[in-house]
Amino acid sequence: MPAPSAPALAWGGVSGIGSAVGTLALYLGYGHGQLAVAGPLFAVGAAALLLHELPDRGQRGLLLGAVAVTAIVLA
């Protein structure tokens, strides 16, 4: 099995840092009682990660919009 390339390792590091910052922001928001802001932002961010492989940008936009509205209503 070949070793991962330097760009792959760099993207993995950036991904880990981004995940840590996002999780920290989520829990800081929860700790300050800002659930109305932190919850929908986290939901949209998670949906963006899950939906990034849809081939059509229009489909992604509609689905992300639906997730955002649903998260806001539920919060």
Contacts in CASP RR format, 6 or more apart in sequence:
PFRMAT RR
TARGET T0000
AUTHOR 0000-0000-0000
METHOD contacts of the structure
MODEL  1
MPAPSAPALAWGGVSGIGSAVGTLALYLGYGHGQLAVAGPLFAVGAAALL
LHELPDRGQRGLLLGAVAVTAIVLA
22 42 0 8 1.000
25 38 0 8 1.000
25 41 0 8 1.000
26 38 0 8 1.000
26 39 0 8 1.000
26 41 0 8 1.000
26 42 0 8 1.000
28 38 0 8 1.000
29 35 0 8 1.000
29 37 0 8 1.000
29 38 0 8 1.000
30 38 0 8 1.000
35 75 0 8 1.000
36 75 0 8 1.000
39 71 0 8 1.000
39 75 0 8 1.000
40 68 0 8 1.000
40 71 0 8 1.000
40 72 0 8 1.000
40 75 0 8 1.000
43 67 0 8 1.000
43 68 0 8 1.000
43 70 0 8 1.000
43 71 0 8 1.000
44 64 0 8 1.000
44 65 0 8 1.000
44 67 0 8 1.000
44 68 0 8 1.000
44 71 0 8 1.000
47 63 0 8 1.000
47 64 0 8 1.000
47 67 0 8 1.000
47 68 0 8 1.000
48 64 0 8 1.000
51 60 0 8 1.000
51 63 0 8 1.000
51 64 0 8 1.000
52 60 0 8 1.000
54 60 0 8 1.000
54 63 0 8 1.000
END
